[in-house]
Amino acid sequence: MTEWLASGMRRDICVLLYGEERSTQKLKSALQDRYDRRIRPKQFRGALRALEDDGYVEKRVDGLADVFSLTEAGERGVERQYEWLTERVS
């Protein structure tokens, strides 16, 4: 199990990015909707930075917005997590 999967927020960010890219604000809003609570900006930025530093997400600039997407490593991590959950739940 890679370290990013041990962090719920990092894992959930990757799940939200699976198959699509999102701006920082849309990603944070989707995560807050999932958790039904406000997320501290410093905590959120730290999770994104760690995922980017570890090669699971990549950032591009679109106008004034940073837009994030999964790398191949991030996609593989989400798929492994899905397989593991499917085995345990079924």
C-alpha positions as CSV (number, residue, x, y, z in Angstrom):
1,M,0.0,0.0,0.0
2,T,1.5,3.3,-1.0
3,E,1.6,6.1,1.6
4,W,-0.9,8.3,-0.2
5,L,-3.6,5.7,0.3
6,A,-3.1,5.9,4.0
7,S,-4.3,9.5,4.0
8,G,-8.1,9.7,3.6
9,M,-8.1,13.2,2.2
10,R,-5.3,12.4,-0.4
11,R,-7.1,9.2,-1.4
12,D,-10.4,11.1,-1.8
13,I,-8.8,13.8,-3.8
14,C,-7.5,11.2,-6.2
15,V,-10.9,9.5,-6.4
16,L,-12.5,12.9,-7.3
17,L,-9.9,13.4,-10.0
18,Y,-10.3,10.0,-11.5
19,G,-11.4,10.4,-15.1
20,E,-11.6,14.2,-15.0
21,E,-9.7,17.3,-14.1
22,R,-10.9,20.0,-11.7
23,S,-9.9,23.4,-10.7
24,T,-8.6,23.9,-7.2
25,Q,-11.9,25.5,-6.0
26,K,-14.1,22.9,-7.7
27,L,-12.0,20.1,-6.2
28,K,-12.1,21.6,-2.7
29,S,-15.9,22.2,-3.0
30,A,-16.5,18.6,-4.1
31,L,-14.4,17.3,-1.1
32,Q,-16.3,19.6,1.3
33,D,-19.6,18.2,-0.1
34,R,-18.3,14.7,0.4
35,Y,-17.2,15.4,4.0
36,D,-20.2,17.7,4.8
37,R,-17.9,20.1,6.5
38,R,-15.4,23.0,5.7
39,I,-11.8,22.0,5.0
40,R,-9.0,24.2,6.2
41,P,-7.3,25.7,3.2
42,K,-3.8,25.0,4.6
43,Q,-4.8,21.3,5.1
44,F,-6.2,21.0,1.6
45,R,-3.2,22.8,-0.1
46,G,-0.9,20.5,1.9
47,A,-2.6,17.4,0.6
48,L,-2.5,18.6,-3.0
49,R,1.1,19.6,-2.7
50,A,2.0,16.2,-1.3
51,L,0.2,14.4,-4.1
52,E,1.9,16.5,-6.7
53,D,5.3,16.1,-5.1
54,D,4.8,12.3,-5.0
55,G,3.8,12.2,-8.6
56,Y,0.1,11.2,-8.2
57,V,-1.4,14.5,-9.5
58,E,-0.3,17.2,-11.9
59,K,-1.2,20.8,-12.1
60,R,-1.6,23.1,-15.1
61,V,-2.6,26.7,-15.2
62,D,-5.8,27.7,-17.0
63,G,-6.1,31.5,-17.0
64,L,-6.1,32.4,-13.3
65,A,-7.0,28.9,-12.1
66,D,-4.8,25.9,-11.2
67,V,-6.3,22.8,-12.7
68,F,-5.4,19.3,-11.3
69,S,-5.6,15.9,-12.9
70,L,-4.3,12.4,-12.0
71,T,-1.1,11.1,-13.4
72,E,-0.8,7.4,-14.6
73,A,0.5,6.6,-11.1
74,G,-2.5,8.3,-9.5
75,E,-4.9,6.4,-11.8
76,R,-3.3,3.1,-10.9
77,G,-3.5,3.9,-7.2
78,V,-7.3,4.6,-7.5
79,E,-7.8,1.4,-9.5
80,R,-5.9,-0.6,-6.9
81,Q,-8.0,0.9,-4.1
82,Y,-11.2,0.1,-6.0
83,E,-10.1,-3.5,-6.5
84,W,-9.3,-3.9,-2.9
85,L,-12.6,-2.4,-1.8
86,T,-14.5,-4.6,-4.3
87,E,-12.8,-7.7,-2.9
88,R,-13.6,-6.8,0.7
89,V,-17.2,-5.7,0.1
90,S,-18.4,-8.3,-2.3
